[in-house]
């Protein structure tokens, strides 16, 4: 599903114009992005949790040369689905 598909679904379900539906979808994505950029987590009941975690610096190896390299620390985004979503995906409604 693409962002355009989401806009279309919002348009069909709400009766808003396509422009309004697009603005709503963009606003939700912007809010989520800004929240995660600030290091806060997003908990969506019945869907799951988005969390930004810090990965420490670690040693790695270049697979082509075998040379050891240092992989710098960085933030990663993780998603953990809720039990409700897991059950729905596995047909256990």
Residue pairs with C-beta under 8 A, 6 or more apart in sequence:
3 25
3 29
6 25
7 18
7 21
7 22
7 25
8 18
8 21
10 16
10 21
10 24
10 25
11 17
11 18
11 21
14 21
16 24
32 42
32 50
35 42
36 42
36 50
36 52
36 77
39 52
41 49
41 50
41 51
41 52
42 49
42 50
42 51
43 49
44 50
44 82
45 82
46 82
46 84
46 85
47 81
47 82
47 84
47 85
48 79
48 80
48 81
48 82
48 85
49 79
49 80
49 82
50 77
50 78
50 79
51 77
51 78
51 79
51 80
52 75
52 76
52 77
52 78
53 75
53 76
53 77
53 78
54 73
54 74
54 75
54 76
55 73
55 74
55 75
55 76
56 73
57 70
57 71
57 72
57 73
58 70
58 71
59 68
59 69
59 70
59 71
60 68
60 69
60 70
60 71
61 67
61 68
61 69
62 68
62 69
81 89
87 93
